[in-house]
Amino acid sequence: FECKFCKKASTYVSITGQAHTDVKQPKKPPERGHYAECPDYPLSCKNKCRSGEIRRADMEQHLGECPLETIQCEHWEEGCNEMVRRKDMGGHMKAFKKQHQEYVRFAYLHKKKDMEDLKVELRSTKDELAATKFELNATKNDVAILRTELTTKTDELATNTDELNAARMSIGHKGTAESPKKAISCHDS
């Protein structure tokens, strides 16, 4: 058996969704079988416009153009909650011109305030970033000073350790103190 719309071949039941005994053609589109999803199956517009039969694959495009399709007002985002048929949109736009201007004005003022708030927030963020950079540089300077002091103290300790070891050796004491440079280098690895 073959689909009479797209010519797909299959069994009668899988194409039509009906048993052989159901000979009458349903008035509404089938809910099962290949006809329920066939892209070439003819459908009527849900708005009952005068377009006649429309291929299932073309229905979405048709509804995007159908003069009887109910759509949102062009100023929906600004606040007009009217739903009108596409063919009546021009009349709606004329009849509600003043209200639409108010919606647009209000939306503009709201967006303008949002922009001003964002500018203030951005300025604050830039100030915080500058302060953080300043603190980071101060911390880097502190770390550099501490490194220098640590190196100086380590050198002093090494000198003192060497002097201590020399003094121990001169009095005949067994063993030597470990050099702090050597101890630090062991811990660094």
DAVEN-V594998 format. One record per backbone hydrogen bond with DSSP energy under -1.0 kcal/mol. NH is the residue of the N-H (numbers start at 1). CO is the residue of the C=O. If there is no record, write none. Layout:
[[NH;CO] [NH;CO]]
This chain:
[[3;8] [7;3] [10;1] [15;11] [16;12] [17;13] [22;19] [23;21] [34;14] [35;15] [36;33] [37;34] [38;34] [41;38] [43;54] [48;45] [54;43] [56;41] [57;39] [58;55] [59;56] [62;58] [63;59] [64;60] [65;62] [66;62] [69;66] [71;84] [73;82] [76;73] [79;76] [80;75] [84;71] [86;69] [87;67] [88;85] [89;86] [92;88] [93;89] [94;90] [95;91] [96;92] [97;94] [100;96] [101;97] [102;98] [103;99] [104;100] [105;101] [106;102] [107;103] [108;104] [109;105] [110;106] [111;107] [112;108] [113;109] [114;110] [115;111] [116;112] [117;113] [118;114] [119;115] [120;116] [121;117] [122;118] [123;119] [124;120] [125;121] [126;122] [127;123] [128;124] [129;125] [130;126] [131;127] [132;128] [133;129] [134;130] [135;131] [136;132] [137;133] [138;134] [139;135] [140;136] [141;137] [142;138] [143;139] [144;140] [145;141] [146;142] [147;143] [148;144] [149;145] [150;146] [151;147] [152;148] [153;149] [154;150] [155;151] [156;152] [157;153] [158;154] [159;155] [160;156] [161;157] [162;158] [163;159] [164;160] [165;161] [166;162] [167;163] [168;164] [169;165] [170;166] [171;167] [173;168] [183;179] [184;180] [185;181] [186;182] [187;183] [188;184]]
